[in-house]
């Protein structure tokens, strides 16, 4: 009786296995991509976006069969909220033998600081920063997905003069590589459009500044007819809140951070009314951008909408996958890096990407205005042909 019961049990298990065969991986090995993000410290919200963008790209790539049939794996390191910790995190990523390429810091100064190690190890880094000083390093292994600030400065200047009508703007900027570079490019572009910005209209702030009221009071008491803000996401949020509290009533225009989810979620209604020249808005109308926005909302229900760090990280990983396909390898770092020179008219979520001599792929940005705590798209603006 016991033997009969055992036989029947075995037959039932066999039938179940035949009906529902064990899943067998369709992947032929793995390929590993690294990423640094501020996963602790004051910039943790930015880090959440980077992680979300990377993991969503990983999911989409693996659902489509991986990269050349290999399963995509991700290694993360925490850059916290300071330059030294960021360089340490990127150095650690670089020294993982299995990492073929990686997404570097969202902050330009950190990317520049890590550039010598990247060059020494000859590993591809997708820099998350937008500083025009990054290409000046002339590092053949560093690539930018976001538009460089020399182009953003031109778009800010055009928006200030041709859209808003500023004739005597004040410029408030963060005093580090990104902010100083974009301020310089914006002021130069304004001069080319017939607007000379005097030294007294330039207001610098430290990266960790928390109190902007004295500067904003000076701007209110000046003859400035508009304010151009150039800063990172969290300072941008503080600036918008303190500008509202100070009662500033001149037209307001900001760099991409002022249109960011981090700024809008933190400052709430205080962010409304700010126009921005932005790398990204979830209200984008391109098919690829809309597909990303919808996928992000579905994947991260109940969380803030997609922001620039998320889509930058997502598109960086997609460009890496494209380079692997062009090079027909997932292991040869040099061949993969060289394949990036062949990227042309690749339709990403944030932009259409084409190789440029400065190692920047992006060809467009968005002109937005914050309304009801959303960055509403006004138009897509191009600086060069996709």
Helices and strands as residue ranges (DSSP letters): H 2-19, E 30-37, H 44-63, E 71-78, H 83-94, E 99-103, H 108-121, E 124-127, G 135-137, E 142-144, H 149-158, I 159-164, E 169-174, H 177-192, G 199-201, E 202-205, H 213-220, E 226-230, H 233-246, E 251-254, G 256-259, H 261-267, G 268-271, E 275-278, H 287-299, H 308-327, H 333-339, G 340-342, E 346-347, E 352-353, E 364-371, E 374-382
